[in-house]
């Protein structure tokens, strides 16, 4: 093909791209609707979860400060049958 034909093909393709942009066609990809359904309800739920977690932490702190905590260490299943060492 001659250079003139290549330039003509490129010119036609460029025109098609410009026409597509001017007409505003979305093409094959649909727009994403990424909106939070109810942001207020999610915030209320997060606040409630944080309050629950604070209550659990208070119970844990009370238990640790009381001094009546016993810890038992058990060997894990992975160490059974393995020789000592790394």
QUIDAZI-V518903 format. One record per backbone hydrogen bond with DSSP energy under -0.5 kcal/mol. CO is the residue of the C=O (numbers start at 0). NH is the residue of the N-H. If there is no record, write none. Layout:
BEGIN
co->CO nh->NH
co->CO nh->NH
END
This chain:
BEGIN
co->1 nh->5
co->2 nh->6
co->3 nh->7
co->4 nh->8
co->5 nh->9
co->6 nh->10
co->7 nh->11
co->8 nh->12
co->9 nh->13
co->10 nh->14
co->11 nh->15
co->12 nh->16
co->13 nh->17
co->14 nh->18
co->15 nh->19
co->16 nh->20
co->17 nh->21
co->18 nh->22
co->19 nh->23
co->19 nh->24
co->25 nh->28
co->31 nh->33
co->32 nh->34
co->37 nh->41
co->38 nh->42
co->39 nh->43
co->40 nh->44
co->41 nh->45
co->42 nh->46
co->43 nh->47
co->44 nh->48
co->45 nh->49
co->46 nh->50
co->47 nh->51
co->48 nh->52
co->49 nh->53
co->50 nh->54
co->51 nh->55
co->52 nh->56
co->53 nh->57
co->54 nh->58
co->55 nh->59
co->56 nh->60
co->57 nh->61
co->58 nh->62
co->59 nh->63
co->60 nh->64
co->61 nh->65
co->62 nh->66
co->62 nh->67
co->71 nh->73
co->75 nh->78
co->76 nh->79
co->78 nh->81
END
